[in-house]
């Protein structure tokens, strides 16, 4: 395994490193105290994620509770990700996208075949709901074990204009941008490398991402 040297020149051991192709998915476990890094390899790619308590799959991440306790829709460095039981699951210790521009990825929701058909008139598209279901299937979980509130759409650019228009626009993320999340409990992480290609979500061009787990806090 490789090592990463943090800002304090402390080498951090890489536990796992995976490139997730465009439109694909991943599930992994992470222990309390480890750091999850989500990397946008080519820029303008959204990473959808759902977090489960590894010791109680009924406890899941909640965008409603996260924005409630952080008192903002702009969830970024220094904020915590909460479960629907009001427990802290992760702390965001770095966010190269959110600190540079407005993003709104912790509002819940994900692309799915139903909304894609309603919006674009096309059935059978790759979508985040199906990706999540395939990612968690080996753990005995199904679509019934998550909902829209669970999903954080990391790096998504959800904007509100002064006139009240609320819409998804092309991401501001650049190649190599990343978010670091320190685990505050043992978690199962389900990731959908968002496959949306008919809307500005990924600048109409889904691309690969990299997921890295480090031992300890960076």
C-alpha positions as CSV (number, residue, x, y, z in Angstrom):
1,X,0.0,0.0,0.0
2,X,1.2,3.5,-0.7
3,X,1.5,6.4,1.8
4,X,0.2,9.9,1.8
5,X,2.0,12.7,3.7
6,X,-0.5,15.1,5.3
7,X,0.1,18.8,5.9
8,X,1.9,17.9,9.2
9,X,4.3,15.7,7.3
10,X,2.8,12.6,8.9
11,X,2.7,9.6,6.5
12,X,-0.8,8.2,6.2
13,X,-1.2,4.5,5.1
14,X,-3.5,3.8,2.2
15,X,-5.9,1.1,3.1
16,X,-7.9,0.9,-0.1
17,X,-7.7,2.7,-3.5
18,X,-10.3,2.2,-6.3
19,X,-11.0,3.9,-9.6
20,X,-14.7,3.8,-10.3
21,X,-15.4,4.0,-14.1
22,X,-18.0,6.4,-15.4
23,X,-21.6,5.4,-14.6
24,X,-20.5,2.6,-12.2
25,X,-20.8,2.0,-8.5
26,X,-18.9,0.8,-5.4
27,X,-19.5,-0.3,-1.9
28,X,-16.9,-0.4,0.8
29,X,-16.5,-0.5,4.6
30,X,-14.6,2.1,6.6
31,X,-13.7,2.1,10.3
32,X,-14.1,4.9,12.8
33,X,-11.1,7.2,12.6
34,X,-10.2,6.4,9.0
35,X,-10.5,9.0,6.2
36,X,-12.5,8.6,3.0
37,X,-11.2,10.6,0.1
38,X,-13.5,11.1,-2.9
39,X,-11.6,12.4,-6.0
40,X,-13.0,13.9,-9.2
41,X,-10.4,12.7,-11.6
42,X,-11.3,14.7,-14.7
43,X,-13.5,17.5,-13.3
44,X,-17.3,18.3,-13.2
45,X,-18.3,14.9,-11.9
46,X,-20.9,14.3,-9.2
47,X,-20.3,11.5,-6.7
48,X,-23.5,10.3,-5.0
49,X,-23.0,8.6,-1.6
50,X,-25.2,6.9,1.0
51,X,-23.7,6.0,4.4
52,X,-24.9,3.2,6.6
53,X,-24.0,2.4,10.2
54,X,-22.0,-0.8,9.7
55,X,-23.4,-2.2,13.0
56,X,-27.0,-1.2,12.3
57,X,-28.0,-0.9,8.7
58,X,-31.3,0.8,9.7
59,X,-29.3,3.9,10.6
60,X,-28.5,5.9,7.5
61,X,-27.2,9.3,6.4
62,X,-29.8,12.0,6.3
63,X,-29.6,15.2,4.3
64,X,-32.5,16.8,6.3
65,X,-30.8,16.2,9.6
66,X,-27.4,17.2,8.3
67,X,-28.6,20.6,7.0
68,X,-30.7,21.1,10.1
69,X,-27.8,20.7,12.6
70,X,-25.2,22.5,10.4
71,X,-27.8,25.3,9.8
72,X,-26.9,25.6,6.2
73,X,-27.5,23.9,2.8
74,X,-23.8,24.6,1.9
75,X,-22.2,21.6,3.6
76,X,-18.5,21.7,3.3
77,X,-15.2,21.7,5.3
78,X,-15.8,21.8,9.0
79,X,-19.4,20.4,8.8
80,X,-20.6,17.0,9.9
81,X,-22.7,14.4,8.2
82,X,-25.6,13.2,10.4
83,X,-27.8,10.1,10.4
84,X,-31.6,10.1,10.6
85,X,-31.0,9.2,14.3
86,X,-29.1,12.5,14.8
87,X,-25.7,10.8,15.2
88,X,-22.5,12.1,13.6
89,X,-21.3,9.7,10.9
90,X,-18.6,11.7,9.2
91,X,-16.8,15.0,9.6
92,X,-15.7,16.8,6.4
93,X,-12.1,17.8,7.0
94,X,-11.3,19.0,3.4
95,X,-13.4,20.1,0.4
96,X,-11.6,21.5,-2.6
97,X,-14.8,22.2,-4.5
98,X,-17.2,23.5,-1.8
99,X,-14.6,26.0,-0.5
100,X,-14.3,27.5,-3.9
101,X,-17.9,28.0,-5.0
102,X,-21.5,27.4,-4.1
103,X,-22.6,23.8,-4.1
104,X,-25.7,22.2,-2.8
105,X,-25.2,18.5,-2.8
106,X,-26.7,17.7,0.7
107,X,-30.3,18.3,-0.3
108,X,-31.2,14.7,-1.0
109,X,-32.4,13.0,-4.1
110,X,-30.8,11.0,-6.9
111,X,-31.5,10.2,-10.5
112,X,-33.7,7.2,-11.2
113,X,-35.5,5.5,-14.1
114,X,-38.8,7.1,-13.2
115,X,-37.6,10.7,-13.1
116,X,-35.4,10.2,-16.2
117,X,-38.5,9.0,-18.1
118,X,-40.6,11.9,-16.9
119,X,-37.9,14.4,-17.8
120,X,-36.4,12.9,-21.0
121,X,-39.0,10.3,-22.2
122,X,-36.4,7.5,-22.2
123,X,-36.7,4.2,-20.2
124,X,-34.0,1.9,-19.1
125,X,-31.3,4.6,-18.4
126,X,-28.4,4.0,-16.0
127,X,-29.2,5.9,-12.8
128,X,-28.0,6.3,-9.2
129,X,-30.9,4.5,-7.6
130,X,-30.2,1.3,-9.5
131,X,-26.4,1.8,-8.9
132,X,-27.0,2.0,-5.1
133,X,-29.1,-1.1,-5.2
134,X,-26.4,-3.1,-7.0
135,X,-23.7,-1.7,-4.7
136,X,-25.4,-2.8,-1.5
137,X,-26.9,-6.1,-2.7
138,X,-23.9,-8.2,-1.4
139,X,-24.7,-6.9,2.1
140,X,-28.3,-8.2,1.9
141,X,-29.7,-4.7,1.4
142,X,-32.2,-3.6,-1.3
143,X,-33.9,-0.4,-2.6
144,X,-36.2,-0.6,0.4
145,X,-33.3,0.1,2.7
146,X,-32.6,3.7,1.4
147,X,-34.5,6.7,0.1
148,X,-33.9,10.1,-1.3
149,X,-33.0,11.7,2.0
150,X,-30.1,9.3,2.5
151,X,-28.2,10.5,-0.6
152,X,-25.5,13.2,-0.6
153,X,-24.7,14.3,-4.2
154,X,-21.2,15.4,-3.5
155,X,-19.8,18.2,-5.9
156,X,-23.3,18.8,-7.4
157,X,-23.9,22.4,-8.3
158,X,-27.5,23.1,-7.1
159,X,-28.1,26.9,-7.4
160,X,-30.9,29.3,-6.5
161,X,-31.1,32.6,-8.3
162,X,-32.3,35.9,-6.8
163,X,-35.6,35.4,-8.7
164,X,-36.2,32.0,-7.0
165,X,-35.1,29.6,-9.8
166,X,-33.7,26.4,-8.2
167,X,-31.9,24.2,-10.6
168,X,-28.9,21.9,-11.2
169,X,-26.1,23.5,-13.2
170,X,-22.8,22.3,-14.5
171,X,-20.4,21.5,-11.6
172,X,-17.5,23.8,-10.7
173,X,-15.2,21.0,-9.8
174,X,-11.8,20.7,-11.5
175,X,-9.6,17.7,-12.3
176,X,-8.1,16.4,-9.1
177,X,-10.5,18.1,-6.7
178,X,-11.5,16.0,-3.7
179,X,-13.4,15.8,-0.4
180,X,-12.0,14.2,2.7
181,X,-14.4,12.7,5.3
182,X,-13.3,11.4,8.6
183,X,-15.4,8.5,9.8
184,X,-16.9,9.0,13.3
185,X,-18.4,5.5,13.3
186,X,-17.9,2.2,11.4
187,X,-19.8,2.6,8.2
188,X,-20.8,0.9,5.0
189,X,-20.4,3.4,2.1
190,X,-22.4,3.0,-1.1
191,X,-21.2,5.1,-4.0
192,X,-22.8,5.8,-7.4
193,X,-20.5,7.6,-9.8
194,X,-23.5,9.5,-11.2
195,X,-24.4,8.4,-14.7
196,X,-26.6,11.3,-15.6
197,X,-25.8,12.4,-19.1
198,X,-29.0,14.2,-20.2
199,X,-28.8,17.1,-17.8
200,X,-26.0,19.5,-16.6
201,X,-25.4,17.4,-13.5
202,X,-22.0,16.1,-14.8
203,X,-21.7,18.6,-17.6
204,X,-23.4,16.0,-19.9
205,X,-20.3,13.8,-19.7
206,X,-19.9,11.3,-16.9
207,X,-16.3,10.5,-16.1
208,X,-14.3,8.3,-13.7
209,X,-13.6,9.0,-10.0
210,X,-11.2,7.6,-7.5
211,X,-12.0,6.5,-3.9
212,X,-9.3,6.2,-1.3
213,X,-9.4,5.1,2.3
214,X,-6.6,6.3,4.6
215,X,-5.7,5.0,8.0
216,X,-6.2,7.9,10.4
217,X,-7.1,11.6,9.9
218,X,-5.3,13.6,7.3
